[in-house]
Amino acid sequence: MQPAIGFDVKRSALVLGIGLVAASTLLSGAIHGWMSDRWGPPRNALAAAEKLQDIPDRFGNWELQSSDELAESVLTMLECIGYTFRTYVNQETGETVRVGVLLGPSGAMSVHTPEICFSSRDYTVFEERRRVAIENAGGEFWALTFRANNLDADMLRVYYGWSTGEGWSAPEEPRFTYAGSPFLYKIQLAGSLPRGADPETGDPCRAFLNDFVPVAERYLVKAD
């Protein structure tokens, strides 16, 4: 009888082990599906996407110059639910800033950063990213500087950050920070720097964020 008992114990352990692996796999799949909106975006995410189109064309000294569309390949990669991608010009200084506010699942929205998008044959990171607090924007953003790989070595100042619909932040690990959010906003903007300009003083993006964020936040939906 003893061998039979031993066999039953081993079989029970095997069944339990298989069950744990299966449960772990299902849980992992469920978490990934939730973070990637595999089963479709939450209903309030669709409403949030529509509101992005209502961000004003004019605020402060800034006026809309153009509204552009992102390539289908980019939208697919980001699993984007909605977005607005615009160029604004400052009516006093003539400076232009391109800004995109995107909405999508937290997983995809948190992993694609400008370091990946810009660092290619066209640009090289000139100044590594650092957190910057923008007073009127009421939050923190990552800021970094790129240099174009051309004869003029044009400089580009870029900012980006994330929001769940209330305030903006720049965490080190956004994928984990926002893992529990049903959807996530990402803001990314870029402005050219005059040749030889100090990013701290000749940066049009700072002034733009101070004016844009308080206005844009009225058209964000808090992720519940």
Summary of the structure (lengths in Angstrom):
residues: 224
radius of gyration: 22.8
end to end distance: 58.3
largest distance: 93.2
contacts: 664
relative contact order: 0.15
helix: 38%
strand: 31%
